[in-house]
Amino acid sequence: MSGPQIHPTAIVDPKAAIGNGTIVGPYCIVGPGVIVGPDCWLQHHVTLSGPMTAGSRNKFYAYCSIGQQTQDLKYQGEPTYLEIGDDNTFREFVTVNRSTTSEGKTRIGNGGNFLAYSHVGHDCSVGDAVVFSNNGTLAGHVLVGDHAVMGGLTAVHQFCRLGRFAITGGCSKIVQDVPPFMIADGNPAKVRGVNVVGLERNGFSGDAIKAIKEAFRLVYRSKYNTRQAVDAIQQELPATPEITQIVEFIQTSERGIIR
């Protein structure tokens, strides 16, 4: 296995660790406390700031800035952390911030596609196989489930959650939680329907999608309030993994769900 390839114009701190097969292109800056796994690619003018770790086969395009300190004004200057998994793509001018305190950590999973100018704020936790369209932005402490998709120019308020396989429309303003499998759109956003296309593409059965649609009807198209809708879901629908996930998501919501 070949060692890293570092362009002569790149600046790599001696306290950084670069994995075998990783390419560090022209004018990149890799700071102390940065650990980059094998077979990654830094195009050019990429900045990585630590403490942070990135796994294998991540791609960092021009001018993205990953691991800079939190923008939270409560930051006291101590070392804080960012953890990135494998097989992610960070396109041009993407920014990802470390946590605000040493007890926290910003986390990004595996296989995410973060398009140009998207932003992940401090202490966020982002799952696997997500897509952030251009200018999709997260404030601090946002949780994003696996396979979620953010439309372009979507802005998510701090402490909100986007559920698994949720999707937001372009220019959406998200100020409460988006339940799993749902489509949210608007300013402020409302839940408009079920992400049927995304579910079908990912192999969900017809029966599973039918049950999710029925849960959507009970929450969003009935006269029930949220608590009554959850009770109706539990009484009327089978406890499939998808229905259980919807119920648990709603029951654990701190900011409330988008209606």
VENWOGI-V997317 format. One record per residue. N is the residue number from 0. RES is the residue in one letter. OMEGA is omega in degrees with one decimal (none if undefined). Layout:
BEGIN
n=[N N]
res=[RES RES]
omega=[OMEGA OMEGA]
END
This chain:
BEGIN
n=[0 1 2 3 4 5 6 7 8 9 10 11 12 13 14 15 16 17 18 19 20 21 22 23 24 25 26 27 28 29 30 31 32 33 34 35 36 37 38 39 40 41 42 43 44 45 46 47 48 49 50 51 52 53 54 55 56 57 58 59 60 61 62 63 64 65 66 67 68 69 70 71 72 73 74 75 76 77 78 79 80 81 82 83 84 85 86 87 88 89 90 91 92 93 94 95 96 97 98 99 100 101 102 103 104 105 106 107 108 109 110 111 112 113 114 115 116 117 118 119 120 121 122 123 124 125 126 127 128 129 130 131 132 133 134 135 136 137 138 139 140 141 142 143 144 145 146 147 148 149 150 151 152 153 154 155 156 157 158 159 160 161 162 163 164 165 166 167 168 169 170 171 172 173 174 175 176 177 178 179 180 181 182 183 184 185 186 187 188 189 190 191 192 193 194 195 196 197 198 199 200 201 202 203 204 205 206 207 208 209 210 211 212 213 214 215 216 217 218 219 220 221 222 223 224 225 226 227 228 229 230 231 232 233 234 235 236 237 238 239 240 241 242 243 244 245 246 247 248 249 250 251 252 253 254 255 256 257 258]
res=[M S G P Q I H P T A I V D P K A A I G N G T I V G P Y C I V G P G V I V G P D C W L Q H H V T L S G P M T A G S R N K F Y A Y C S I G Q Q T Q D L K Y Q G E P T Y L E I G D D N T F R E F V T V N R S T T S E G K T R I G N G G N F L A Y S H V G H D C S V G D A V V F S N N G T L A G H V L V G D H A V M G G L T A V H Q F C R L G R F A I T G G C S K I V Q D V P P F M I A D G N P A K V R G V N V V G L E R N G F S G D A I K A I K E A F R L V Y R S K Y N T R Q A V D A I Q Q E L P A T P E I T Q I V E F I Q T S E R G I I R]
omega=[-178.1 176.5 178.7 175.0 -174.8 -179.8 -177.1 177.9 179.3 176.9 -180.0 -178.0 177.1 179.5 172.1 178.3 -177.1 -175.4 178.7 177.5 178.7 -180.0 176.4 -171.3 -175.7 170.4 173.1 176.4 178.9 -171.9 178.3 178.7 177.2 175.3 -179.5 -176.7 -176.0 170.7 171.4 -177.3 174.6 -170.2 172.7 180.0 175.5 175.7 173.2 -178.0 -177.2 4.8 175.0 173.0 173.5 -176.5 -172.6 168.4 172.8 178.9 -179.7 -177.8 -170.3 170.7 172.8 -175.1 -168.8 176.9 174.8 -176.9 178.0 172.4 177.7 -178.4 177.7 -177.2 -175.5 174.5 -179.1 175.5 176.7 -158.2 172.3 179.2 -178.9 179.6 -174.4 165.8 175.4 174.5 177.9 -175.7 -169.6 173.4 172.8 176.7 176.7 -176.8 173.3 179.3 -179.8 -179.8 -179.6 177.3 -177.5 177.4 168.4 -175.3 172.4 -175.3 -174.4 169.8 178.9 177.8 -174.8 -173.5 -167.6 174.9 175.4 -172.7 173.3 -176.8 -175.6 172.5 174.5 174.0 -173.5 -175.4 -175.9 170.0 177.2 171.8 172.3 177.2 -173.8 177.8 170.4 -170.7 175.5 167.5 -175.3 171.3 176.8 176.5 -179.0 -177.3 179.4 174.0 174.9 179.9 176.3 175.8 -179.3 177.2 172.3 175.6 -176.8 179.7 179.7 178.2 174.3 178.3 168.7 -175.3 178.4 179.8 171.9 179.0 176.6 175.9 179.4 177.7 -179.6 175.7 -174.8 -178.2 173.1 -174.2 174.7 -176.5 178.4 171.7 -174.3 174.7 176.4 -177.3 173.5 -178.3 -4.7 -173.2 169.5 175.4 -172.5 -176.5 -178.6 179.7 -173.1 -177.9 178.8 179.9 179.1 -180.0 -178.1 168.4 176.2 -177.8 176.6 179.4 179.1 -180.0 178.2 178.9 178.1 177.3 179.4 175.0 175.7 -179.4 -177.6 -178.5 -166.7 -177.1 176.2 177.3 -178.8 163.7 -172.6 -179.5 179.6 178.9 177.6 177.5 -179.8 177.4 -177.5 -178.7 -169.3 -173.5 177.5 -177.3 176.5 177.1 -178.3 179.9 176.8 179.9 177.8 -178.4 -178.9 178.5 -179.2 -177.2 -178.4 -179.0 177.4 179.8 -174.8 -179.7 172.2 179.0 none]
END
